Every structure is written in C-alpha cells, then in structure tokens.
C-alpha cells in the first residue's frame, strides 16, 4: 500500500516538474531570442531544457538506486546491523 502511494507521489511530482520546466521554456521566449541574438547556437539553446530536466531527475534516480540497500538494511536484525557496523569500523569482538 505504501509502495503504491510512494510511486504515485513520485509520478505526480515528476509530472509537476516536467510541466514547470515546459512552462518555463514557453514563458522565456524573449530570453531565448536574446540568447540567439548574442550568438548562442540552436543546439546550445536546445540543450538547456535537457540540462534542467537532468538536474530534476538526478535526485529521483538516486532515490531509486538507494531503495534496495535501504530495504536490506531495514530487514537486518538489530544485533546483525550493530555487528556489521562494528566490523566496518574495524572494531573486534572481545
């Protein structure tokens, strides 16, 4: 249930970001004209929205990549998690 709600929240947030980015580009026609006038190529202007979208989706990809390790860690018993942390820090059992 929570997974579905989380997924829907991510989809809705992503659509909102895409909409905001699209509207930003549409509203900046004048700025894009000025950039063209000062010598930016069409390719440079075209890549600007792509760069903005990459900055928006980078955190989403990071969250999705961190999901599996976080779930594995959450499934560990408390004692095992403490032992794992102690071993990673170089502490030995006495």
SVG drawing of the C-alpha trace seen along z (x, -y; Angstrom):
<svg xmlns="http://www.w3.org/2000/svg" viewBox="-2 -40 42 52">
<polyline fill="none" stroke="black" stroke-width="0.4" points="0.0,0.0 2.8,-2.4 4.8,-1.4 1.9,-2.3 1.3,-5.6 5.1,-6.4 5.2,-5.5 2.1,-7.7 3.7,-10.6 6.9,-10.3 4.9,-10.1 2.8,-13.1 5.9,-15.1 7.7,-14.2 4.8,-15.3 4.7,-18.6 8.4,-19.2 8.0,-18.4 5.1,-20.8 7.0,-23.5 10.0,-23.1 7.9,-23.2 6.1,-26.3 9.4,-28.0 10.7,-27.4 7.4,-28.7 7.5,-31.8 11.1,-32.5 10.7,-33.0 12.1,-36.5 15.1,-35.4 15.7,-32.7 15.6,-35.3 18.2,-37.4 20.4,-34.3 20.1,-33.8 21.0,-37.4 24.2,-37.2 25.4,-34.2 24.2,-31.0 23.7,-28.3 20.4,-26.5 22.0,-23.3 23.1,-25.2 19.6,-26.6 18.0,-23.2 20.2,-21.5 19.2,-24.0 15.9,-22.3 17.5,-18.9 20.1,-20.0 17.4,-21.4 15.5,-18.1 18.6,-16.1 19.1,-18.2 15.5,-17.5 15.6,-13.7 19.0,-13.1 17.6,-13.0 14.8,-10.7 17.4,-8.2 19.4,-8.5 16.4,-7.7 15.5,-4.7 19.1,-3.4 19.2,-3.7 16.0,-1.8 17.3,1.8 20.3,1.3 18.0,-0.6 15.5,2.3 18.2,4.8 19.5,2.8 16.0,2.4 15.4,6.2 18.5,6.9 18.1,7.8 19.4,5.1 22.3,7.1 23.4,8.0 23.3,4.4 25.4,3.4 27.9,6.2 28.1,5.1 28.8,1.5 31.4,2.5 33.2,4.7 33.1,1.8 34.7,-0.5 37.4,2.1 36.3,2.9 36.8,6.5 34.7,8.6 36.0,9.1"/>
</svg>
